[in-house]
Amino acid sequence: MQGITGLWQLSGDRKVAIHENMDYDLYYVRNISFSLDVAILLETVLFAFRGI
């Protein structure tokens, strides 16, 4: 699944290459829900406002 953000982008593991850190994608696929999508989106907005 492709999008503008995801768990990997919000994690502290951003220094690791994305292809080496697919656990976040697998977690998302196994636990997909509207509330998880909203949580990811809200966290992305907070990161953007803080300038991280």
C-alpha positions as a printed Julia matrix, in Angstrom:
52×3 Matrix{Float64}:
  0.0    0.0    0.0
  1.3    3.39  -0.9
  0.59   6.69   0.72
  2.07   9.94   1.85
  3.05   8.65   5.28
  3.28   5.51   7.34
  4.53   3.95  10.53
  8.1    3.68   9.28
  8.24   7.38   8.45
  7.04   8.24  11.96
  9.39   5.86  13.75
 12.79   6.57  15.18
 14.18   4.01  12.7
 14.13   6.45   9.8
 17.92   6.21   9.59
 17.63   2.58   8.49
 16.92   1.96   4.81
 13.22   1.35   4.18
 13.8   -2.04   2.58
 15.58  -3.16   5.77
 12.7   -2.14   8.0
  9.55  -3.72   6.63
  8.21  -4.75  10.03
  6.26  -1.5   10.19
  4.54  -2.27   6.9
  3.74  -5.79   8.02
  2.31  -4.49  11.3
  0.13  -2.06   9.36
 -1.17  -4.76   7.02
 -1.95  -7.1    9.92
 -3.65  -4.39  11.98
 -5.24  -2.2    9.32
 -8.1   -0.11  10.63
 -9.6    3.32  10.27
 -8.4    4.3   13.75
 -4.81   3.3   12.9
 -5.01   5.42   9.74
 -6.29   8.39  11.75
 -3.53   7.95  14.35
 -0.85   7.88  11.64
 -2.32  10.94   9.96
 -2.52  12.9   13.22
  1.05  12.0   14.14
  2.2   13.09  10.69
  0.51  16.47  11.12
  2.13  16.91  14.54
  5.56  16.06  13.11
  5.04  18.55  10.28
  4.09  21.36  12.66
  7.08  20.64  14.89
  9.36  20.63  11.86
 10.77  17.16  12.42
